[in-house]
Amino acid sequence: MTSIQNKLKHSQKRIAQAAKNASREPQEINLLAVSKTKPISDIVEAYQEGQRLFGENYVQEAEIKIRALKETYADIEWHFIGPLQSNKTKTVSQLFHWVHTLDREKIATRLSEQRPDTLPPLNVCIQVNIGKEITKSGVQCNEIITLAKHISTLPNIQLRGLMAIPSANVDEQKARLELAQLHSSFIALKQLYPQIDTLSVGMSQDLELAIEYGSTLVRIGSAIFGARKNKKET
Ligand SMILES: *Cc1c(COP(=O)(O)O)cnc(C)c1O
């Protein structure tokens, strides 16, 4: 077995164990394989092991991969998880099934307008800035409902839940506080919009803690595909 297949299996085991520890069903938690900066051959390897959800951060890079894999691997579900500028919304709305990083009304409107009529609505998550870091994207907790209301008026995008990237390098107590706050925002939103079913949080380092706080989708990159070289790209 190849190393990607081993690491994918190991990540699945971590998810199952974390679910068990949190008294949750492992099937409630989806694994998104984050393939940014990695070659197409790595995606195919994970696919052959049964992986179907893939996450990409950079529009240009993703476009090449998605077009290359579209025909042969038509059942891959593509998730956009990078920062989204308005000049890239058209490509994203045409190629992806999901966008996790929605944090502005203007971007939401554009995605809905540009989503091709031949495709089902684009699934979106509102990105929440739970660490309240000024440099990071995402809305504050008290702004979620306003953006959700706007999204609910748009025909070609469908609100599915919340996404967050917890603060890096904080102590466990702070990390728990952030995740607890995110989870209660998720529950509150679900009460208003019953179709909400996705809490996108947890990465290679912190998936166990995220699952403890209700994550339904963990985004795993390096634990499956290995460490990334530093690469800046948009
Ligand atoms: C890169 C990235 C991940 C994956 O991170 P790993 O630490 O490699 O698992 C998850 N979510 C987002 C938004 C990312 O940009």
The ligand as a Tripos MOL2 file, in Angstrom:
@<TRIPOS>MOLECULE
LIG
   15    15     1     0     0
SMALL
NO_CHARGES

@<TRIPOS>ATOM
      1 C1         -4.4970   24.0300    4.2030 C.3       1 LIG1
      2 C2         -5.8110   24.0500    4.8750 C.ar      1 LIG1
      3 C3         -6.2770   22.9340    5.6040 C.ar      1 LIG1
      4 C4         -5.4590   21.6790    5.8110 C.3       1 LIG1
      5 O1         -4.4820   21.9090    6.7820 O.3       1 LIG1
      6 P1         -3.5510   20.7250    7.3340 P.3       1 LIG1
      7 O2         -2.9670   21.3040    8.5660 O.co2     1 LIG1
      8 O3         -2.5420   20.4470    6.2730 O.co2     1 LIG1
      9 O4         -4.4220   19.5600    7.6080 O.co2     1 LIG1
     10 C5         -7.5370   23.0100    6.1510 C.ar      1 LIG1
     11 N1         -8.3180   24.1150    6.0150 N.ar      1 LIG1
     12 C6         -7.8950   25.1970    5.3310 C.ar      1 LIG1
     13 C7         -8.7780   26.3860    5.2400 C.3       1 LIG1
     14 C8         -6.6380   25.2010    4.7590 C.ar      1 LIG1
     15 O5         -6.2230   26.3060    4.1070 O.3       1 LIG1
@<TRIPOS>BOND
     1     1     2 1
     2     2     3 ar
     3     2    14 ar
     4     3     4 1
     5     3    10 ar
     6     4     5 1
     7     5     6 1
     8     6     7 2
     9     6     8 1
    10     6     9 1
    11    10    11 ar
    12    11    12 ar
    13    12    13 1
    14    12    14 ar
    15    14    15 1
@<TRIPOS>SUBSTRUCTURE
     1 LIG1         1 GROUP 0 **** ****
